[in-house]
């Protein structure tokens, strides 16, 4: 960070600290207003920035696809059988 930015930050911080020393009740109101309005606004801004970065980087992700082998096909068949059996049992329970 260059010295001009550091100087501006120190002057702003010193002004806030000085104002809190000389006018405590108005400084408290400013502090409460900051927590009620500025902090949520900053959160919304940062969330929006993160969303835009995510949307830009999302298309650069790697997608991995696997070909189903015999074992995976067998598991899928067994799951389909179990689902059919479950449906038959539920129909019998509803009818009987």
ROROSE-830002 format. One record per residue: residue number from 1; residue in one letter; chain; z, x, y of N, C-alpha, C, O in turn. Coordinates in pm, whole numbers, plus 50000, padded with zeros to 5 digits. Layout:
<rec NUM, "A", "A", <Z, X, Y>, <Z, X, Y>, <Z, X, Y>, <Z, X, Y>>
...
END
This chain:
<rec 1, "X", "A", <50000, 50086, 49884>, <50000, 50000, 50000>, <50000, 50091, 50123>, <50077, 50187, 50130>>
<rec 2, "X", "A", <49914, 50060, 50219>, <49909, 50147, 50335>, <50027, 50119, 50429>, <50098, 50020, 50413>>
<rec 3, "X", "A", <50046, 50207, 50524>, <50164, 50201, 50609>, <50164, 50081, 50703>, <50271, 50031, 50738>>
<rec 4, "X", "A", <50046, 50034, 50745>, <50041, 49919, 50835>, <50094, 49794, 50765>, <50168, 49716, 50825>>
<rec 5, "X", "A", <50055, 49775, 50638>, <50106, 49660, 50563>, <50257, 49671, 50543>, <50329, 49572, 50558>>
<rec 6, "X", "A", <50304, 49789, 50508>, <50448, 49809, 50489>, <50523, 49779, 50618>, <50627, 49713, 50615>>
<rec 7, "X", "A", <50471, 49827, 50730>, <50535, 49804, 50858>, <50541, 49655, 50890>, <50644, 49605, 50936>>
<rec 8, "X", "A", <50431, 49583, 50864>, <50428, 49439, 50891>, <50529, 49365, 50805>, <50596, 49274, 50852>>
<rec 9, "X", "A", <50540, 49405, 50679>, <50636, 49340, 50589>, <50779, 49367, 50635>, <50862, 49276, 50635>>
<rec 10, "X", "A", <50809, 49491, 50675>, <50944, 49525, 50721>, <50978, 49452, 50851>, <51091, 49408, 50868>>
<rec 11, "X", "A", <50882, 49440, 50941>, <50907, 49368, 51066>, <50933, 49220, 51038>, <51023, 49161, 51097>>
<rec 12, "X", "A", <50853, 49160, 50949>, <50873, 49019, 50915>, <51009, 48998, 50848>, <51081, 48903, 50881>>
<rec 13, "X", "A", <51044, 49085, 50756>, <51174, 49074, 50690>, <51289, 49093, 50786>, <51389, 49022, 50780>>
<rec 14, "X", "A", <51275, 49189, 50876>, <51379, 49212, 50977>, <51393, 49094, 51071>, <51503, 49061, 51113>>
<rec 15, "X", "A", <51281, 49032, 51105>, <51286, 48915, 51193>, <51359, 48799, 51126>, <51439, 48730, 51188>>
<rec 16, "X", "A", <51330, 48780, 50998>, <51398, 48672, 50925>, <51546, 48700, 50914>, <51628, 48610, 50933>>
<rec 17, "X", "A", <51582, 48823, 50882>, <51724, 48858, 50871>, <51793, 48845, 51006>, <51906, 48797, 51013>>
<rec 18, "X", "A", <51727, 48888, 51112>, <51786, 48875, 51246>, <51802, 48730, 51286>, <51904, 48694, 51345>>
<rec 19, "X", "A", <51704, 48648, 51256>, <51714, 48506, 51289>, <51829, 48441, 51212>, <51900, 48356, 51266>>
<rec 20, "X", "A", <51848, 48480, 51088>, <51958, 48424, 51009>, <52093, 48466, 51067>, <52190, 48391, 51056>>
<rec 21, "X", "A", <52100, 48583, 51127>, <52226, 48629, 51185>, <52257, 48555, 51316>, <52371, 48516, 51340>>
<rec 22, "X", "A", <52154, 48535, 51399>, <52178, 48475, 51530>, <52177, 48322, 51529>, <52248, 48260, 51608>>
<rec 23, "X", "A", <52099, 48259, 51439>, <52090, 48114, 51433>, <52105, 48070, 51287>, <52005, 48038, 51223>>
<rec 24, "X", "A", <52227, 48069, 51234>, <52244, 48043, 51091>, <52206, 47902, 51047>, <52153, 47884, 50937>>
<rec 25, "X", "A", <52233, 47800, 51129>, <52205, 47663, 51082>, <52055, 47636, 51074>, <52009, 47572, 50979>>
<rec 26, "X", "A", <51978, 47684, 51170>, <51833, 47664, 51163>, <51771, 47750, 51052>, <51672, 47711, 50990>>
<rec 27, "X", "A", <51830, 47865, 51027>, <51779, 47950, 50920>, <51802, 47884, 50785>, <51718, 47894, 50695>>
<rec 28, "X", "A", <51915, 47818, 50771>, <51941, 47747, 50646>, <51840, 47635, 50625>, <51792, 47615, 50514>>
<rec 29, "X", "A", <51809, 47561, 50730>, <51709, 47455, 50720>, <51572, 47513, 50684>, <51498, 47455, 50606>>
<rec 30, "X", "A", <51539, 47627, 50742>, <51412, 47691, 50710>, <51411, 47737, 50565>, <51309, 47727, 50496>>
<rec 31, "X", "A", <51525, 47788, 50517>, <51536, 47831, 50377>, <51517, 47713, 50282>, <51446, 47724, 50182>>
<rec 32, "X", "A", <51581, 47601, 50312>, <51568, 47482, 50228>, <51424, 47430, 50231>, <51369, 47392, 50128>>
<rec 33, "X", "A", <51363, 47429, 50349>, <51224, 47384, 50359>, <51132, 47476, 50280>, <51037, 47429, 50218>>
<rec 34, "X", "A", <51159, 47604, 50283>, <51080, 47699, 50206>, <51089, 47672, 50058>, <50988, 47674, 49987>>
<rec 35, "X", "A", <51210, 47647, 50009>, <51226, 47619, 49866>, <51163, 47486, 49826>, <51114, 47472, 49715>>
<rec 36, "X", "A", <51166, 47389, 49918>, <51111, 47257, 49884>, <50959, 47251, 49893>, <50896, 47178, 49818>>
<rec 37, "X", "A", <50900, 47330, 49986>, <50757, 47317, 50010>, <50678, 47443, 49979>, <50573, 47436, 49916>>
<rec 38, "X", "A", <50727, 47557, 50023>, <50648, 47679, 50009>, <50645, 47731, 49866>, <50540, 47775, 49818>>
<rec 39, "X", "A", <50758, 47727, 49797>, <50761, 47777, 49659>, <50673, 47692, 49567>, <50595, 47749, 49492>>
<rec 40, "X", "A", <50683, 47559, 49569>, <50591, 47481, 49486>, <50444, 47500, 49525>, <50357, 47501, 49438>>
<rec 41, "X", "A", <50417, 47516, 49654>, <50279, 47540, 49697>, <50229, 47673, 49641>, <50115, 47682, 49597>>
<rec 42, "X", "A", <50314, 47776, 49644>, <50274, 47905, 49588>, <50251, 47895, 49438>, <50159, 47957, 49385>>
<rec 43, "X", "A", <50333, 47818, 49369>, <50315, 47799, 49224>, <50181, 47732, 49196>, <50108, 47774, 49105>>
<rec 44, "X", "A", <50148, 47629, 49273>, <50021, 47561, 49254>, <49904, 47655, 49281>, <49805, 47653, 49208>>
<rec 45, "X", "A", <49915, 47735, 49384>, <49808, 47830, 49417>, <49789, 47931, 49304>, <49676, 47957, 49262>>
<rec 46, "X", "A", <49898, 47988, 49255>, <49887, 48086, 49147>, <49836, 48024, 49018>, <49759, 48087, 48945>>
<rec 47, "X", "A", <49878, 47900, 48988>, <49827, 47833, 48869>, <49677, 47806, 48882>, <49603, 47821, 48784>>
<rec 48, "X", "A", <49632, 47767, 48999>, <49490, 47747, 49021>, <49411, 47876, 49008>, <49302, 47878, 48950>>
<rec 49, "X", "A", <49466, 47984, 49061>, <49401, 48114, 49048>, <49392, 48156, 48901>, <49288, 48203, 48855>>
<rec 50, "X", "A", <49500, 48138, 48828>, <49500, 48172, 48686>, <49401, 48088, 48607>, <49335, 48137, 48516>>
<rec 51, "X", "A", <49390, 47959, 48643>, <49294, 47873, 48575>, <49152, 47919, 48600>, <49070, 47919, 48508>>
<rec 52, "X", "A", <49121, 47958, 48723>, <48984, 48005, 48751>, <48955, 48133, 48676>, <48845, 48150, 48623>>
<rec 53, "X", "A", <49051, 48225, 48670>, <49030, 48349, 48594>, <49012, 48318, 48446>, <48928, 48380, 48380>>
<rec 54, "X", "A", <49090, 48224, 48393>, <49078, 48187, 48252>, <48940, 48127, 48224>, <48878, 48160, 48123>>
<rec 55, "X", "A", <48893, 48039, 48313>, <48764, 47976, 48292>, <48651, 48079, 48294>, <48553, 48066, 48221>>
<rec 56, "X", "A", <48664, 48182, 48378>, <48562, 48286, 48383>, <48565, 48373, 48257>, <48460, 48409, 48204>>
<rec 57, "X", "A", <48684, 48407, 48210>, <48697, 48498, 48096>, <48681, 48427, 47962>, <48664, 48492, 47860>>
<rec 58, "X", "A", <48685, 48295, 47962>, <48681, 48220, 47837>, <48550, 48239, 47763>, <48549, 48244, 47641>>
<rec 59, "X", "A", <48439, 48248, 47835>, <48310, 48258, 47769>, <48286, 48396, 47709>, <48188, 48415, 47637>>
<rec 60, "X", "A", <48371, 48494, 47738>, <48355, 48628, 47686>, <48437, 48654, 47561>, <48445, 48767, 47514>>
<rec 61, "X", "A", <48497, 48552, 47506>, <48580, 48568, 47387>, <48494, 48578, 47263>, <48382, 48528, 47260>>
<rec 62, "X", "A", <48546, 48641, 47163>, <48476, 48659, 47036>, <48515, 48544, 46943>, <48633, 48513, 46927>>
<rec 63, "X", "A", <48415, 48483, 46882>, <48440, 48375, 46787>, <48410, 48427, 46647>, <48302, 48479, 46621>>
<rec 64, "X", "A", <48506, 48414, 46557>, <48491, 48462, 46421>, <48472, 48341, 46330>, <48551, 48247, 46333>>
<rec 65, "X", "A", <48367, 48346, 46251>, <48346, 48237, 46155>, <48340, 48298, 46015>, <48287, 48407, 45995>>
<rec 66, "X", "A", <48396, 48225, 45920>, <48396, 48273, 45782>, <48319, 48175, 45696>, <48322, 48054, 45719>>
<rec 67, "X", "A", <48252, 48230, 45598>, <48180, 48145, 45504>, <48275, 48104, 45393>, <48347, 48188, 45339>>
<rec 68, "X", "A", <48277, 47977, 45359>, <48370, 47934, 45254>, <48326, 47988, 45118>, <48212, 47970, 45076>>
<rec 69, "X", "A", <48419, 48053, 45050>, <48389, 48101, 44915>, <48435, 47995, 44814>, <48475, 47885, 44853>>
<rec 70, "X", "A", <48430, 48029, 44688>, <48464, 47932, 44583>, <48609, 47884, 44592>, <48637, 47767, 44569>>
<rec 71, "X", "A", <48699, 47976, 44624>, <48840, 47938, 44633>, <48863, 47837, 44745>, <48935, 47739, 44727>>
<rec 72, "X", "A", <48802, 47861, 44861>, <48819, 47768, 44972>, <48757, 47633, 44940>, <48811, 47528, 44976>>
<rec 73, "X", "A", <48643, 47634, 44874>, <48580, 47508, 44836>, <48666, 47431, 44737>, <48675, 47308, 44745>>
<rec 74, "X", "A", <48731, 47503, 44644>, <48819, 47438, 44548>, <48940, 47376, 44618>, <48981, 47265, 44585>>
<rec 75, "X", "A", <48995, 47447, 44714>, <49109, 47393, 44790>, <49066, 47268, 44866>, <49140, 47169, 44870>>
<rec 76, "X", "A", <48948, 47271, 44926>, <48900, 47155, 45001>, <48878, 47036, 44908>, <48910, 46923, 44945>>
<rec 77, "X", "A", <48824, 47061, 44788>, <48805, 46951, 44692>, <48939, 46892, 44651>, <48953, 46770, 44643>>
<rec 78, "X", "A", <49036, 46978, 44625>, <49169, 46930, 44583>, <49234, 46847, 44695>, <49296, 46744, 44668>>
<rec 79, "X", "A", <49220, 46892, 44819>, <49275, 46816, 44930>, <49207, 46680, 44942>, <49273, 46580, 44970>>
<rec 80, "X", "A", <49076, 46675, 44921>, <49005, 46547, 44925>, <49053, 46455, 44814>, <49072, 46335, 44836>>
<rec 81, "X", "A", <49075, 46510, 44693>, <49127, 46429, 44581>, <49264, 46373, 44615>, <49291, 46254, 44594>>
<rec 82, "X", "A", <49351, 46457, 44668>, <49485, 46412, 44704>, <49479, 46303, 44811>, <49554, 46205, 44805>>
<rec 83, "X", "A", <49390, 46319, 44907>, <49376, 46217, 45011>, <49331, 46083, 44951>, <49382, 45978, 44988>>
<rec 84, "X", "A", <49234, 46088, 44859>, <49187, 45966, 44794>, <49299, 45901, 44713>, <49317, 45779, 44719>>
<rec 85, "X", "A", <49374, 45982, 44636>, <49486, 45928, 44558>, <49590, 45864, 44649>, <49644, 45757, 44618>>
<rec 86, "X", "A", <49617, 45928, 44761>, <49714, 45874, 44855>, <49667, 45739, 44908>, <49747, 45646, 44919>>
<rec 87, "X", "A", <49539, 45728, 44942>, <49486, 45601, 44992>, <49494, 45492, 44887>, <49528, 45378, 44918>>
<rec 88, "X", "A", <49464, 45526, 44760>, <49474, 45429, 44652>, <49618, 45380, 44635>, <49641, 45260, 44619>>
<rec 89, "X", "A", <49712, 45471, 44636>, <49854, 45434, 44621>, <49897, 45345, 44737>, <49967, 45245, 44716>>
<rec 90, "X", "A", <49856, 45380, 44858>, <49894, 45297, 44973>, <49834, 45158, 44964>, <49899, 45060, 45000>>
<rec 91, "X", "A", <49712, 45146, 44915>, <49650, 45014, 44898>, <49724, 44933, 44791>, <49743, 44813, 44808>>
<rec 92, "X", "A", <49764, 44997, 44682>, <49839, 44929, 44577>, <49974, 44879, 44633>, <50016, 44767, 44603>>
<rec 93, "X", "A", <50039, 44961, 44711>, <50169, 44922, 44768>, <50152, 44803, 44861>, <50232, 44710, 44858>>
<rec 94, "X", "A", <50046, 44805, 44944>, <50024, 44695, 45037>, <49991, 44564, 44964>, <50035, 44457, 45005>>
<rec 95, "X", "A", <49915, 44574, 44855>, <49875, 44454, 44781>, <49992, 44401, 44695>, <50011, 44281, 44681>>
<rec 96, "X", "A", <50068, 44494, 44641>, <50169, 44452, 44545>, <50301, 44434, 44605>, <50396, 44399, 44535>>
END
